[in-house]
Amino acid sequence: MSDLDFVSGSKPIGIERGEGPFLYTADGTEYIDAGASFACTPLGHSHPAVVEAVQEQVGELTFVDSSYPVQAREDAYASFVASTPGGLESAWFCNSGTEANEAALKFARSATGNSKIVAATRSFHGRTMGALAATWKDKYKKPYEPLAGDVAFVPYGDGEELADAVDDETAAVILEPIQGEGGINVPPQGYLETARECTDEAGAALVFDEVQTGMGRTGEMWACQNAGVTPDVL
C-alpha cells in the first residue's frame, strides 16, 4: 500500500479492472462500485463510447495549456455550459472536485472584494487548503491547521440562520444542493431559494458544489435544477 494511506485510508482489496458499475480483483471477484468511485465515474467504468473518444483524442493531441484555443476543448466547453441552468456562460476545466471548489472561492473573493465564506455544517468540499477550510469535519482539518480563515458555518437546511449569516462582507455562500459525504441530507423546500435571495441582497456569490449531485444523479442534470435555482458558480 502507499506510504500516504494516512491521507485517505486504504482498503485491502486490489482492484484490477472495471466494467460498467462493477469492479474486479485479479482473481475475478466482482464488487459493485456503489459510490461511483467518489462520484468520479457517473458513466461507469470502461464505457465503449468513452474509451473510443479518449483513444481518438489521445491519438491527435494529449494536452496543450488553456492559453491556446483547441477546437475539441471549445466544443466541450460549449456542451458543458449548455447542460447547466440558464444564466451561466463560461466554463473552466480542472482536475478534481476540490480544485473546482478552490477556484470557485477564489472567483468569489476576486469578484466581490470580500473574504467571508459561509458554509454549512456537515459539508464536504475537498481537501486542499481553501476547500478544506469550508469543510465541516474537524478530523479532516486538524492535521493541517491553521487553514484559510474567515469561514462561518451555519446549520444545513436552516434558511433563517443562513440569511442571518450573510452580510455585506460576504464573498460567497457555498452549499451542496444535497449533501453527500455528510450523510445524503436533503434540504427542506425553499432552502436553496433562500440562499439565492440572501446572496443577491448582499451582493455575494452563490456557489453550488455539485461534485456528487451533478451529472444526472438526481433526475435533472444538476440537482439545483430541481429547485429552479441558478447559482453564480456551479
Backbone as numpy.savetxt, mean C-alpha at the origin, in Angstrom:
# Nx Ny Nz CAx CAy CAz Cx Cy Cz
18.82 -20.87 6.47 17.99 -19.67 6.47 18.87 -18.41 6.47
18.27 -17.29 6.11 19.00 -16.04 6.04 19.45 -15.57 7.41
20.58 -14.85 7.46 21.02 -14.23 8.69 20.12 -13.08 9.10
19.21 -12.65 8.22 18.30 -11.55 8.51 16.90 -12.03 8.86
16.79 -13.27 9.33 15.48 -13.80 9.69 14.81 -12.98 10.78
15.62 -12.28 11.61 15.04 -11.49 12.69 14.18 -10.34 12.17
14.37 -9.94 10.92 13.61 -8.82 10.37 12.16 -9.22 10.14
11.92 -10.35 9.51 10.54 -10.74 9.18 10.21 -12.17 9.56
11.12 -12.86 10.23 10.84 -14.23 10.62 11.07 -15.19 9.47
10.96 -16.48 9.76 11.14 -17.49 8.72 10.25 -18.68 9.01
9.96 -19.45 7.97 9.12 -20.64 8.10 9.92 -21.83 7.59
9.85 -22.95 8.29 10.69 -24.11 7.93 10.13 -24.92 6.76
9.71 -24.23 5.71 9.15 -24.88 4.53 9.87 -24.31 3.31
10.60 -25.14 2.59 11.31 -24.67 1.41 10.41 -24.69 0.19
10.07 -23.52 -0.33 9.19 -23.42 -1.50 10.04 -23.41 -2.76
9.67 -24.28 -3.70 10.43 -24.40 -4.94 9.75 -23.74 -6.13
8.42 -23.82 -6.19 7.71 -23.23 -7.32 6.27 -22.92 -6.92
5.59 -22.15 -7.78 4.19 -21.82 -7.56 3.41 -21.93 -8.84
2.13 -22.22 -8.72 1.23 -22.29 -9.87 -0.16 -21.87 -9.42
-0.67 -20.79 -10.00 -1.96 -20.28 -9.57 -1.92 -19.92 -8.09
-2.88 -20.40 -7.29 -2.89 -20.09 -5.86 -2.07 -21.06 -5.02
-1.33 -21.94 -5.66 -0.63 -23.01 -4.93 0.88 -22.80 -4.91
1.49 -23.26 -3.81 2.94 -23.29 -3.66 3.37 -24.73 -3.45
4.56 -25.07 -3.95 5.03 -26.46 -3.89 6.45 -26.52 -3.34
6.67 -27.50 -2.49 8.02 -27.76 -1.99 8.74 -28.69 -2.96
10.02 -28.93 -2.69 10.82 -29.78 -3.57 10.28 -31.19 -3.65
9.63 -31.68 -2.58 9.10 -33.04 -2.60 7.68 -33.10 -3.12
7.15 -31.96 -3.63 5.82 -31.94 -4.24 4.68 -31.64 -3.31
4.95 -31.38 -2.04 3.88 -31.02 -1.11 3.24 -29.71 -1.54
1.92 -29.71 -1.56 1.17 -28.55 -2.05 0.59 -27.74 -0.90
0.75 -26.43 -0.98 0.17 -25.50 -0.02 -0.65 -24.46 -0.76
-1.70 -23.96 -0.13 -2.47 -22.85 -0.69 -1.85 -21.54 -0.21
-1.54 -20.68 -1.14 -0.98 -19.37 -0.81 -2.14 -18.43 -0.46
-2.75 -18.66 0.70 -3.97 -17.95 1.07 -3.74 -16.45 1.27
-2.52 -16.06 1.58 -2.23 -14.65 1.76 -1.71 -13.96 0.52
-1.71 -14.68 -0.60 -1.19 -14.12 -1.87 0.19 -13.50 -1.67
1.02 -14.21 -0.88 2.40 -13.75 -0.63 2.43 -12.29 -0.20
1.74 -12.01 0.91 1.63 -10.65 1.43 1.04 -9.70 0.39
0.04 -10.19 -0.33 -0.71 -9.38 -1.30 0.08 -9.05 -2.55
1.20 -9.72 -2.77 2.05 -9.41 -3.94 1.66 -10.18 -5.20
0.81 -11.19 -5.07 0.51 -12.03 -6.23 -1.00 -12.13 -6.46
-1.67 -11.01 -6.77 -3.12 -11.06 -6.97 -3.53 -11.90 -8.17
-2.62 -12.12 -9.11 -2.92 -12.96 -10.28 -2.41 -14.38 -10.11
-1.95 -14.70 -8.91 -1.42 -16.03 -8.67 0.01 -16.15 -9.16
0.51 -17.38 -9.12 1.89 -17.65 -9.52 1.94 -18.22 -10.93
2.90 -17.75 -11.70 3.23 -18.32 -13.02 2.05 -18.30 -13.99
1.23 -17.26 -13.93 0.13 -17.14 -14.89 0.73 -17.03 -16.30
0.27 -17.84 -17.24 0.89 -17.87 -18.57 0.97 -16.51 -19.25
-0.07 -15.69 -19.10 -0.06 -14.37 -19.74 1.00 -13.47 -19.12
1.17 -13.57 -17.80 2.17 -12.76 -17.12 3.57 -13.23 -17.51
3.77 -14.54 -17.52 5.07 -15.09 -17.91 5.44 -14.65 -19.32
4.49 -14.73 -20.24 4.75 -14.34 -21.63 5.11 -12.86 -21.73
4.35 -12.01 -21.01 4.60 -10.57 -21.08 5.97 -10.22 -20.50
6.33 -10.85 -19.39 7.63 -10.58 -18.76 8.76 -11.03 -19.68
8.62 -12.22 -20.24 9.66 -12.72 -21.14 9.82 -11.83 -22.36
8.70 -11.37 -22.91 8.76 -10.51 -24.09 9.45 -9.19 -23.76
9.11 -8.59 -22.61 9.71 -7.31 -22.26 11.20 -7.45 -21.95
11.57 -8.49 -21.21 12.98 -8.70 -20.88 13.79 -8.94 -22.15
13.16 -9.55 -23.14 13.85 -9.78 -24.40 14.10 -8.50 -25.19
13.36 -7.43 -24.86 13.53 -6.16 -25.57 14.29 -5.12 -24.75
13.93 -5.00 -23.48 14.54 -3.99 -22.62 14.30 -4.38 -21.17
15.39 -4.50 -20.41 15.25 -4.89 -19.02 14.90 -3.70 -18.13
15.68 -2.63 -18.24 15.43 -1.47 -17.39 16.14 -0.25 -17.95
15.47 0.89 -17.84 16.11 2.18 -18.06 15.40 3.14 -17.11
16.14 4.06 -16.52 15.53 4.89 -15.47 14.44 5.78 -16.03
13.59 6.28 -15.12 12.36 6.94 -15.52 12.56 8.31 -16.15
13.80 8.80 -16.21 14.03 10.07 -16.91 13.96 9.89 -18.43
13.99 8.63 -18.89 13.88 8.34 -20.32 12.48 7.81 -20.62
11.76 8.42 -21.56 10.46 7.88 -21.94 10.60 6.50 -22.58
9.80 5.57 -22.11 9.75 4.22 -22.67 8.28 3.92 -22.94
7.94 3.56 -24.17 6.54 3.42 -24.53 5.82 2.38 -23.68
6.47 1.26 -23.42 5.82 0.23 -22.60 5.48 0.77 -21.22
6.37 1.56 -20.66 6.11 2.13 -19.34 5.01 3.18 -19.41
5.03 4.00 -20.46 3.98 5.00 -20.63 2.61 4.34 -20.77
2.55 3.24 -21.51 1.30 2.50 -21.66 0.84 1.94 -20.31
1.80 1.45 -19.52 1.46 0.92 -18.20 0.95 2.02 -17.28
1.59 3.19 -17.32 1.10 4.33 -16.55 -0.35 4.63 -16.90
-0.63 4.73 -18.19 -1.97 5.10 -18.65 -3.00 4.06 -18.22
-2.64 2.79 -18.35 -3.55 1.72 -17.96 -3.82 1.75 -16.47
-2.79 2.00 -15.69 -2.94 2.05 -14.24 -3.83 3.21 -13.82
-3.58 4.39 -14.37 -4.38 5.56 -14.02 -5.84 5.35 -14.40
-6.07 4.71 -15.54 -7.44 4.46 -15.99 -8.20 3.54 -15.04
-7.48 2.74 -14.26 -8.13 1.80 -13.33 -8.54 2.46 -12.02
-8.06 3.67 -11.77 -8.28 4.32 -10.48 -9.55 5.16 -10.50
-10.00 5.62 -9.32 -11.16 6.52 -9.29 -10.88 7.79 -10.07
-11.92 8.43 -10.56 -11.75 9.66 -11.31 -11.05 10.73 -10.50
-10.23 11.54 -11.19 -9.55 12.63 -10.51 -8.08 12.39 -10.29
-7.65 11.14 -10.34 -6.22 10.83 -10.21 -5.62 10.82 -11.61
-4.50 11.54 -11.78 -4.00 11.79 -13.12 -2.59 11.27 -13.38
-1.83 10.98 -12.35 -0.43 10.60 -12.53 -0.12 9.31 -11.81
0.88 8.60 -12.30 1.32 7.35 -11.66 2.83 7.37 -11.51
3.29 6.70 -10.48 4.73 6.54 -10.25 4.95 5.12 -9.76
5.76 4.37 -10.47 5.99 2.97 -10.12 7.16 2.85 -9.14
7.01 1.96 -8.20 8.08 1.67 -7.25 8.10 0.18 -6.97
8.93 -0.24 -6.04 9.22 -1.67 -5.89 8.42 -2.38 -4.82
7.76 -1.64 -3.94 7.10 -2.29 -2.81 6.03 -1.39 -2.23
5.19 -1.97 -1.38 4.16 -1.19 -0.71 4.74 -0.15 0.22
5.75 -0.54 0.98 6.34 0.43 1.91 6.97 1.59 1.17
7.58 1.32 0.01 8.17 2.39 -0.79 7.09 3.32 -1.33
5.95 2.76 -1.71 4.83 3.57 -2.19 4.30 4.48 -1.08
4.15 3.94 0.12 3.66 4.75 1.23 4.68 5.81 1.65
5.94 5.45 1.62 7.00 6.41 1.93 6.91 7.59 0.95
6.75 7.28 -0.32 6.64 8.34 -1.33 5.39 9.18 -1.11
4.27 8.53 -0.77 3.02 9.26 -0.56 3.17 10.29 0.56
3.83 9.91 1.64 4.03 10.84 2.75 4.96 11.98 2.35
5.96 11.67 1.54 6.84 12.73 1.03 6.06 13.69 0.13
5.24 13.13 -0.76 4.43 13.97 -1.64 3.56 14.92 -0.81
2.93 14.38 0.24 2.02 15.17 1.06 2.75 16.30 1.78
3.88 15.99 2.36 4.63 17.02 3.07 5.15 18.08 2.11
5.59 17.65 0.95 6.09 18.61 -0.04 4.98 19.51 -0.56
3.82 18.93 -0.83 2.72 19.69 -1.43 2.08 20.67 -0.45
2.00 20.28 0.83 1.29 21.10 1.81 2.20 22.03 2.60
3.48 21.69 2.68 4.38 22.45 3.52 4.23 22.14 4.99
3.41 21.17 5.33 3.19 20.75 6.71 3.90 19.43 6.98
4.00 19.05 8.25 4.70 17.82 8.59 3.84 16.78 9.30
2.75 17.17 9.92 1.96 16.25 10.74 1.28 15.18 9.89
1.42 13.94 10.31 0.76 12.81 9.67 -0.23 12.21 10.66
-1.44 11.98 10.22 -2.45 11.32 11.05 -2.66 9.92 10.51
-2.45 8.93 11.37 -2.61 7.52 11.01 -3.56 6.87 12.01
-3.87 5.60 11.78 -4.86 4.91 12.61 -4.23 3.82 13.46
-4.86 3.55 14.58 -4.47 2.40 15.38 -4.64 1.13 14.56
-3.78 0.16 14.82 -3.77 -1.15 14.14 -3.34 -1.05 12.67
-2.81 0.08 12.28 -2.39 0.26 10.89 -1.09 -0.48 10.61
-0.89 -0.79 9.34 0.41 -1.27 8.87 0.67 -0.64 7.51
1.76 0.12 7.41 2.08 0.81 6.16 3.47 0.49 5.64
4.20 -0.38 6.33 5.50 -0.78 5.84 6.58 -0.68 6.90
7.82 -1.02 6.48 8.93 -1.14 7.43 10.10 -0.20 7.16
9.99 0.68 6.16 11.02 1.71 6.03 10.74 2.80 7.06
11.70 3.68 7.29 11.63 4.55 8.46 10.40 5.47 8.49
10.02 6.03 7.34 8.86 6.90 7.31 7.56 6.13 7.42
7.42 5.09 6.60 6.20 4.27 6.64 6.06 3.57 7.98
7.17 3.18 8.58 7.14 2.51 9.88 6.64 3.45 10.97
6.97 4.73 10.85 6.50 5.71 11.82 4.98 5.81 11.83
4.34 5.54 10.68 2.88 5.58 10.57 2.24 4.22 10.80
3.05 3.23 11.17 2.57 1.89 11.49 2.36 1.78 12.99
1.32 1.06 13.40 0.87 1.09 14.79 1.69 0.24 15.76
2.01 -0.99 15.42 2.55 -1.93 16.41 3.96 -1.55 16.87
4.11 -1.49 18.19 5.41 -1.15 18.76 6.47 -2.19 18.45
6.08 -3.46 18.35 7.08 -4.51 18.14 7.82 -4.34 16.82
7.17 -3.69 15.84 7.84 -3.42 14.58 8.77 -2.21 14.68
8.44 -1.29 15.60 9.12 0.00 15.63 10.26 0.10 16.63
10.11 -0.56 17.77 11.05 -0.38 18.88 12.51 -0.58 18.49
12.84 -1.61 17.70 14.27 -1.81 17.41 14.92 -0.69 16.61
14.10 0.19 16.00 14.65 1.18 15.08 14.42 2.62 15.53
13.85 2.80 16.71 13.60 4.16 17.17 14.90 4.89 17.49
14.92 6.24 17.32 13.77 7.09 17.00 13.45 7.10 15.51
12.15 7.09 15.23 11.67 7.14 13.85 11.33 8.58 13.48
10.86 8.77 12.26 10.39 10.09 11.84 9.26 10.53 12.76
9.28 11.79 13.16 8.32 12.27 14.14 7.08 12.88 13.54
6.28 13.49 14.41 5.06 14.22 14.06 4.01 13.32 13.43
3.79 12.16 14.05 2.73 11.24 13.64 1.75 11.08 14.79
0.47 11.32 14.52 -0.58 11.17 15.53 -1.46 9.99 15.15
-1.78 9.14 16.13 -2.64 7.98 15.88 -4.02 8.22 16.48
-5.04 7.83 15.73 -6.43 7.91 16.19 -7.08 6.55 16.02
-8.14 6.25 16.79 -8.78 4.94 16.68 -9.35 4.71 15.28
-9.01 3.57 14.68 -9.51 3.26 13.34 -11.03 3.13 13.38
-11.69 3.79 12.44 -13.14 3.70 12.33 -13.90 4.78 13.07
-13.22 5.59 13.88 -13.88 6.65 14.65 -13.74 7.97 13.89
-14.79 8.34 13.19 -14.76 9.54 12.37 -14.59 10.82 13.17
-15.20 10.89 14.36 -15.09 12.09 15.17 -13.66 12.31 15.65
-13.03 11.24 16.13 -11.64 11.34 16.58 -10.73 11.75 15.42
-11.00 11.20 14.26 -10.20 11.54 13.08 -10.34 13.01 12.74
-11.57 13.49 12.68 -11.81 14.89 12.33 -11.18 15.83 13.35
-11.21 15.46 14.62 -10.62 16.30 15.67 -9.10 16.37 15.54
-8.49 15.30 15.02 -7.02 15.25 14.93 -6.48 16.02 13.74
-7.31 16.22 12.72 -6.85 16.88 11.49 -6.99 18.39 11.65
-5.88 19.10 11.51 -5.90 20.55 11.66 -5.07 21.20 10.56
-4.87 22.51 10.68 -4.18 23.22 9.60 -2.67 22.98 9.58
-2.16 22.14 10.48 -0.76 21.73 10.45 -0.58 20.31 9.90
-1.69 19.72 9.44 -1.66 18.34 8.97 -1.24 18.27 7.50
-0.26 17.42 7.23 0.14 17.18 5.84 -0.72 16.11 5.21
-1.00 15.04 5.96 -1.73 13.91 5.36 -2.43 13.08 6.42
-3.51 12.49 6.00 -4.15 11.38 6.70 -3.88 10.15 5.86
-3.30 9.11 6.45 -3.04 7.87 5.73 -3.86 6.75 6.36
-4.66 6.08 5.54 -5.57 5.04 6.02 -5.60 3.87 5.05
-5.88 2.69 5.58 -6.24 1.54 4.77 -7.77 1.51 4.70
-8.38 1.48 3.50 -9.84 1.43 3.42 -10.43 0.24 4.16
-9.71 -0.87 4.17 -9.98 -2.00 5.06 -8.62 -2.41 5.60
-8.48 -2.47 6.91 -7.17 -2.83 7.45 -6.87 -4.30 7.21
-5.63 -4.58 6.82 -5.21 -5.94 6.52 -4.47 -6.58 7.66
-3.18 -6.26 7.79 -2.35 -6.86 8.83 -2.91 -6.63 10.23
-3.64 -5.54 10.40 -4.21 -5.21 11.71 -5.41 -6.03 12.10
-5.92 -6.89 11.19 -7.01 -7.77 11.57 -8.21 -7.81 10.66
-8.09 -7.40 9.41 -9.22 -7.35 8.47 -10.36 -6.55 9.10
-10.06 -5.30 9.40 -11.02 -4.40 10.05 -11.72 -3.54 9.01
-13.03 -3.70 8.92 -13.85 -2.94 7.98 -14.40 -1.72 8.71
-14.17 -0.51 8.22 -14.64 0.67 8.94 -16.15 0.83 8.80
-16.77 1.57 9.71 -18.21 1.81 9.60 -18.53 2.68 8.39
-19.75 2.57 7.92 -20.18 3.36 6.78 -20.01 4.85 7.09
-19.48 5.58 6.15 -19.29 7.01 6.31 -17.91 7.41 6.79
-17.10 6.44 7.22 -15.78 6.76 7.77 -14.84 7.35 6.72
-14.78 6.73 5.56 -13.90 7.24 4.51 -14.39 8.59 3.99
-15.71 8.76 3.98 -16.27 10.05 3.58 -15.85 11.15 4.56
-15.86 10.82 5.85 -15.42 11.78 6.87 -13.95 12.14 6.67
-13.14 11.13 6.34 -11.72 11.38 6.08 -11.55 12.35 4.92
-12.35 12.18 3.89 -12.28 13.07 2.74 -12.69 14.49 3.13
-13.76 14.60 3.88 -14.27 15.92 4.26 -13.29 16.69 5.14
-12.73 16.03 6.15 -11.87 16.76 7.08 -10.52 17.11 6.45
-10.03 16.29 5.54 -8.78 16.66 4.86 -9.02 17.81 3.88
-10.16 17.80 3.22 -10.49 18.91 2.33 -10.55 20.22 3.11
-11.20 20.19 4.27 -11.35 21.40 5.08 -10.01 21.92 5.57
-9.08 21.01 5.89 -7.79 21.41 6.44 -6.73 21.67 5.37
-7.04 21.33 4.12 -6.04 21.46 3.07 -4.96 20.40 3.16
-5.30 19.25 3.75 -4.36 18.14 3.89 -4.61 17.11 2.79
-3.62 16.25 2.58 -3.76 15.19 1.58 -4.39 13.95 2.22
-5.25 13.29 1.48 -5.82 12.02 1.91 -5.11 10.90 1.15
-4.45 10.02 1.89 -3.70 8.92 1.30 -4.39 7.61 1.66
-4.74 6.82 0.66 -5.28 5.48 0.90 -4.21 4.46 0.55
-3.86 3.66 1.52 -2.92 2.56 1.34 -3.72 1.33 0.91
-3.66 1.02 -0.39 -4.42 -0.12 -0.92 -3.50 -1.25 -1.34
-2.37 -1.37 -0.67 -1.45 -2.46 -0.97 -2.14 -3.81 -0.80
-2.98 -3.94 0.22 -3.65 -5.21 0.46 -5.10 -5.25 -0.01
-5.70 -4.09 -0.28 -7.11 -4.09 -0.69 -7.30 -3.82 -2.18
-6.25 -3.38 -2.86 -6.38 -3.05 -4.27 -6.34 -4.26 -5.18
-6.39 -4.00 -6.48 -6.31 -5.04 -7.51 -7.48 -6.02 -7.44
-8.67 -5.48 -7.14 -9.89 -6.28 -7.24 -10.23 -7.15 -6.06
-9.53 -7.01 -4.96 -9.74 -7.94 -3.84 -11.06 -7.71 -3.09
-11.70 -6.55 -3.27 -12.95 -6.28 -2.54 -14.14 -6.15 -3.48
-13.99 -6.58 -4.71 -15.08 -6.49 -5.68 -14.85 -5.40 -6.70
-14.46 -4.21 -6.24 -14.03 -3.15 -7.14 -12.52 -3.24 -7.31
-12.00 -2.54 -8.32 -10.55 -2.56 -8.52 -9.83 -2.04 -7.28
-10.40 -0.98 -6.69 -9.84 -0.38 -5.47 -10.93 -0.31 -4.42
-10.60 -0.61 -3.18 -11.61 -0.67 -2.12 -12.30 0.66 -1.90
-11.58 1.77 -2.12 -12.19 3.07 -1.90 -13.35 3.33 -2.85
-13.37 2.61 -3.99 -14.47 2.77 -4.94 -15.78 2.24 -4.38
-15.72 1.32 -3.42 -16.94 0.84 -2.79 -17.64 1.94 -2.01
-16.84 2.89 -1.49 -17.40 4.00 -0.73 -17.59 5.24 -1.59
-17.11 5.20 -2.82 -17.23 6.36 -3.70 -16.35 7.52 -3.27
-15.22 7.22 -2.63 -14.32 8.26 -2.13 -13.00 8.18 -2.89
-12.57 9.32 -3.41 -11.30 9.38 -4.14 -10.25 10.07 -3.27
-9.11 9.42 -3.04 -8.04 10.06 -2.26 -7.21 10.98 -3.14
-6.29 11.68 -2.51 -5.33 12.48 -3.28 -4.17 11.62 -3.75
-3.81 10.63 -2.94 -2.74 9.69 -3.29 -3.24 8.29 -2.98
-3.08 7.39 -3.94 -3.55 6.01 -3.81 -2.36 5.08 -3.89
